[in-house]
């Protein structure tokens, strides 16, 4: 199917907090090193900065005001886990704007699969609140952009980050044009993502959570995807699938207690590649978590290989 499109930028490294913070620039640096060393397999696209209008399509003015808060000479903590420095607003705009480039690529049919190698992650950012390392909800902004610019009526977001995507759920909980599905460790931060959180009003039934106990292995993820998620998606008939691709359920990740391997991420990805091929619809993946550098790079490599259709 040709080279995989990757939307990324070295500028995204400039968002930095305390050296000990898990969401650190080295996460993307290592991924970019891998991409550069295998550049013949990829086509690289530079992101654009999301505008205030883009951000306000999924967030409140209050969130925008908070992330515009001037940072100190080093960094400022917005809450216990989330920081900004002098570059963070521009970096967050660019991370969110990567989704616009990705949607344009697939909507114009030049690409079928795109990976947005961006940071900070986005899926914890709620409508009115940055949290959990996240400033702007990158995947939510991309979904809204696809709806507003290209008239899509049914988008599926599948989140396999080890932490529940509370922000994405919050943004789309009352809607049926975005079907949000999450597999995540429970109990674990942020404490949301129970099975009975299924959406409200016209969104009822379009929010699906699979809270999983610690030490769950990849086989269980595959079982859920094949027997529960894919059948739901077949009934929904999405026009686009977006993946919140967190790699922190890896057995070596320091922030959780799951037992996935890089090979498991390949198998997970393949299920969605096959599904989208069958429906002849595009697939766009967004980097979320993953905090052991070696495990992260290995998992991203497996994910990209599966996206390319290679074994």
C-alpha positions as CSV (number, residue, x, y, z in Angstrom):
1,X,0.0,0.0,0.0
2,X,3.0,2.3,-0.2
3,X,4.8,4.2,2.5
4,X,3.0,5.0,5.8
5,X,2.4,8.7,6.3
6,X,3.7,10.1,9.6
7,X,2.8,13.5,10.8
8,X,5.4,14.8,13.3
9,X,8.0,17.5,14.1
10,X,11.1,17.9,16.1
11,X,9.6,21.1,17.5
12,X,7.3,18.9,19.7
13,X,10.4,18.0,21.8
14,X,10.5,21.6,23.2
15,X,7.6,20.9,25.6
16,X,9.5,19.9,28.7
17,X,9.1,19.8,32.5
18,X,11.1,18.3,35.3
19,X,13.7,15.8,34.1
20,X,12.0,13.1,36.2
21,X,8.6,13.6,34.6
22,X,7.4,10.5,32.7
23,X,6.1,12.5,29.8
24,X,9.5,13.8,28.7
25,X,11.0,14.9,25.4
26,X,13.0,11.7,25.0
27,X,9.8,9.8,24.3
28,X,9.5,11.5,20.9
29,X,13.2,11.9,20.4
30,X,13.6,8.1,20.4
31,X,10.7,7.6,18.1
32,X,12.1,10.2,15.7
33,X,15.4,8.4,15.7
34,X,13.7,5.2,14.7
35,X,11.7,6.9,12.0
36,X,14.9,8.6,10.6
37,X,16.8,5.3,10.6
38,X,14.0,3.7,8.5
39,X,13.0,6.8,6.5
40,X,12.6,4.8,3.3
41,X,9.5,3.2,4.8
42,X,7.7,6.5,5.6
43,X,6.5,9.8,4.2
44,X,6.9,12.6,6.8
45,X,4.5,15.5,6.9
46,X,4.9,18.6,9.1
47,X,2.0,19.5,11.3
48,X,0.3,22.9,11.4
49,X,-0.7,24.7,14.6
50,X,-4.4,24.3,15.6
51,X,-6.1,27.7,15.8
52,X,-8.2,29.0,18.7
53,X,-11.3,28.1,16.5
54,X,-10.1,24.5,16.1
55,X,-9.5,24.2,19.8
56,X,-12.8,25.7,20.8
57,X,-14.6,23.2,18.5
58,X,-14.0,20.6,21.3
59,X,-12.8,22.6,24.3
60,X,-14.2,25.4,26.4
61,X,-12.7,28.9,26.5
62,X,-11.7,28.1,30.1
63,X,-9.3,25.3,28.9
64,X,-7.8,27.6,26.3
65,X,-7.2,30.3,29.0
66,X,-5.5,27.8,31.3
67,X,-3.1,26.5,28.7
68,X,-2.3,30.1,27.6
69,X,-1.1,30.8,31.1
70,X,2.4,32.3,30.9
71,X,5.0,29.8,32.0
72,X,8.0,30.6,34.1
73,X,11.6,30.4,32.9
74,X,11.5,26.6,33.2
75,X,8.0,25.2,33.6
76,X,4.8,25.7,35.5
77,X,2.6,22.9,36.9
78,X,-1.1,23.4,35.9
79,X,-2.1,20.5,38.2
80,X,-0.4,17.6,39.8
81,X,0.7,15.8,36.6
82,X,0.5,18.5,33.9
83,X,3.0,21.2,33.1
84,X,3.6,24.0,30.6
85,X,6.8,25.7,29.6
86,X,7.4,28.7,27.3
87,X,7.0,26.5,24.2
88,X,4.1,24.3,25.4
89,X,1.2,26.3,23.9
90,X,2.8,26.2,20.4
91,X,3.7,22.6,20.8
92,X,0.2,21.6,22.0
93,X,-1.3,23.5,19.0
94,X,1.0,21.7,16.7
95,X,0.3,18.3,18.3
96,X,-3.4,18.9,17.8
97,X,-3.0,20.4,14.4
98,X,-1.3,17.2,13.2
99,X,-4.7,15.6,13.2
100,X,-5.9,18.2,10.7
101,X,-3.0,17.2,8.3
102,X,-3.8,13.5,8.8
103,X,-7.5,14.0,8.1
104,X,-6.8,16.0,5.0
105,X,-4.4,13.2,3.8
106,X,-7.0,10.4,4.2
107,X,-10.0,12.5,3.1
108,X,-8.3,13.4,-0.2
109,X,-7.6,9.7,-0.7
110,X,-3.9,10.1,-1.0
111,X,-3.4,7.9,2.1
112,X,-5.3,5.2,3.8
113,X,-3.3,5.1,7.1
114,X,-1.5,7.8,9.0
115,X,0.3,7.9,12.3
116,X,0.6,11.1,14.2
117,X,3.8,10.9,16.3
118,X,3.0,13.8,18.6
119,X,3.3,14.9,22.2
120,X,2.0,15.9,24.6
121,X,-0.7,13.2,24.5
122,X,-4.3,14.3,24.4
123,X,-6.9,11.8,25.6
124,X,-7.1,12.9,29.2
125,X,-7.9,16.6,28.2
126,X,-11.6,17.1,29.0
127,X,-13.8,19.7,27.5
128,X,-12.8,22.3,30.1
129,X,-9.8,20.8,31.9
130,X,-6.2,19.9,30.9
131,X,-5.0,16.9,33.0
132,X,-3.0,13.7,33.0
133,X,0.0,15.2,30.9
134,X,-2.6,16.4,28.3
135,X,-3.2,19.9,27.2
136,X,-5.4,19.6,24.1
137,X,-7.4,16.5,23.1
138,X,-5.6,15.8,19.8
139,X,-7.8,12.9,18.7
140,X,-11.1,14.7,19.6
141,X,-10.0,17.7,17.6
142,X,-9.2,15.5,14.6
143,X,-12.7,13.8,14.8
144,X,-14.4,17.2,15.0
145,X,-12.4,18.5,12.1
146,X,-13.4,15.5,9.9
147,X,-17.0,16.1,10.8
148,X,-17.0,19.9,10.2
149,X,-14.8,20.0,7.1
150,X,-15.7,16.7,5.3
151,X,-19.2,16.0,6.6
152,X,-18.5,12.7,8.2
153,X,-21.4,11.3,10.2
154,X,-19.9,8.3,11.9
155,X,-16.4,8.2,13.4
156,X,-15.1,5.4,15.7
157,X,-12.4,6.2,18.2
158,X,-10.7,3.2,19.8
159,X,-8.4,3.9,22.7
160,X,-6.0,1.1,23.9
161,X,-3.9,3.3,26.1
162,X,-3.6,1.7,29.6
163,X,-5.4,4.7,31.1
164,X,-9.0,5.4,30.3
165,X,-9.5,8.2,27.8
166,X,-11.7,10.3,30.1
167,X,-11.2,13.4,28.1
168,X,-12.4,11.9,24.8
169,X,-15.3,10.3,26.6
170,X,-16.2,13.6,28.2
171,X,-16.2,15.5,24.9
172,X,-18.4,13.0,22.9
173,X,-20.6,11.5,25.7
174,X,-23.8,13.1,24.5
175,X,-23.2,12.4,20.8
176,X,-23.8,9.6,18.3
177,X,-21.6,10.8,15.5
178,X,-18.5,9.6,17.4
179,X,-18.5,6.1,18.9
180,X,-15.8,6.0,21.7
181,X,-14.4,2.6,22.8
182,X,-11.7,2.2,25.5
183,X,-9.7,-0.8,26.8
184,X,-7.8,0.1,30.0
185,X,-6.5,-1.1,33.3
186,X,-8.9,-0.6,36.2
187,X,-8.6,0.5,38.9
188,X,-6.0,3.1,37.7
189,X,-5.7,6.8,36.9
190,X,-8.0,8.7,36.2
191,X,-10.6,6.4,37.8
192,X,-13.2,6.6,35.1
193,X,-14.2,4.2,32.4
194,X,-16.7,1.9,34.1
195,X,-18.8,-0.5,32.1
196,X,-22.0,1.5,32.9
197,X,-20.6,4.6,31.3
198,X,-22.4,4.1,28.0
199,X,-23.3,7.7,26.9
200,X,-26.3,9.9,27.5
201,X,-29.2,11.2,25.4
202,X,-28.6,10.6,21.7
203,X,-25.1,9.4,22.8
204,X,-26.5,6.5,24.7
205,X,-24.9,3.3,23.5
206,X,-22.1,5.0,21.7
207,X,-19.6,4.9,24.6
208,X,-18.2,1.5,25.4
209,X,-15.6,0.7,28.1
210,X,-13.7,-2.4,28.8
211,X,-12.0,-2.0,32.3
212,X,-9.4,-4.8,32.7
213,X,-7.6,-6.0,35.8
214,X,-3.9,-5.6,36.3
215,X,-1.7,-8.3,34.7
216,X,-4.0,-8.7,31.7
217,X,-2.2,-10.2,28.7
218,X,-2.4,-9.5,25.0
219,X,-4.6,-12.5,24.4
220,X,-7.4,-10.9,26.3
221,X,-7.2,-7.7,24.3
222,X,-7.4,-9.6,21.1
223,X,-10.4,-11.6,22.4
224,X,-12.2,-8.4,23.3
225,X,-11.4,-6.8,20.0
226,X,-12.5,-9.8,17.9
227,X,-15.6,-10.8,19.8
228,X,-16.9,-7.5,21.1
229,X,-15.4,-4.4,19.5
230,X,-15.3,-5.4,15.8
231,X,-18.9,-6.7,15.8
232,X,-20.0,-3.3,17.4
233,X,-18.0,-1.4,14.7
234,X,-19.5,-3.5,11.9
235,X,-23.0,-2.5,13.1
236,X,-22.0,1.1,13.5
237,X,-20.4,1.3,10.0
238,X,-17.9,4.1,10.7
239,X,-16.6,6.2,7.9
240,X,-13.2,6.7,9.7
241,X,-11.4,4.9,12.5
242,X,-9.1,6.8,14.8
243,X,-6.8,5.0,17.3
244,X,-5.6,6.5,20.6
245,X,-2.5,4.4,20.5
246,X,-1.0,4.4,24.0
247,X,1.8,1.8,24.5
248,X,1.8,2.0,28.3
249,X,0.1,-1.4,28.8
250,X,3.5,-2.9,27.9
251,X,4.8,-5.2,30.6
252,X,7.9,-2.9,31.2
253,X,6.0,0.3,31.5
254,X,6.5,2.0,34.9
255,X,3.0,3.6,35.2
256,X,0.8,0.5,35.0
257,X,0.7,-3.2,35.6
258,X,-0.3,-4.9,32.4
259,X,1.5,-7.6,30.5
260,X,1.4,-6.6,26.8
261,X,4.4,-6.9,24.5
262,X,5.5,-5.1,21.3
263,X,4.2,-8.2,19.4
264,X,0.8,-7.8,21.1
265,X,0.6,-4.2,19.8
266,X,1.2,-5.5,16.3
267,X,-1.6,-8.0,16.6
268,X,-4.0,-5.4,18.0
269,X,-3.1,-3.0,15.2
270,X,-3.6,-5.8,12.5
271,X,-7.2,-6.3,13.7
272,X,-8.1,-2.7,12.9
273,X,-6.1,-2.7,9.7
274,X,-8.1,-5.7,8.5
275,X,-11.4,-4.2,9.6
276,X,-10.8,-0.8,7.8
277,X,-9.6,-2.6,4.7
278,X,-12.8,-4.6,4.6
279,X,-14.9,-1.4,4.8
280,X,-12.4,0.5,2.6
281,X,-12.2,3.3,5.1
282,X,-9.1,5.2,6.4
283,X,-7.3,4.6,9.7
284,X,-5.5,7.3,11.6
285,X,-3.5,6.6,14.8
286,X,-2.4,9.1,17.4
287,X,0.5,8.5,19.9
288,X,-0.7,8.7,23.5
289,X,1.2,7.1,26.4
290,X,4.2,4.9,26.8
291,X,6.9,5.7,29.3
292,X,9.6,3.1,29.1
293,X,11.7,4.3,26.2
294,X,12.8,1.0,24.9
295,X,9.4,-0.6,25.2
296,X,7.8,2.5,23.6
297,X,10.1,2.5,20.5
298,X,9.7,-1.3,20.1
299,X,5.9,-1.0,20.4
300,X,5.7,1.9,18.0
301,X,7.9,0.0,15.5
302,X,5.5,-3.0,15.7
303,X,2.5,-0.7,15.3
304,X,3.9,1.0,12.2
305,X,4.8,-2.3,10.7
306,X,1.3,-3.5,11.2
307,X,-0.1,-0.3,9.8
308,X,2.0,-0.8,6.7
309,X,0.4,-4.2,6.1
310,X,3.7,-6.0,6.5
311,X,3.9,-9.2,8.6
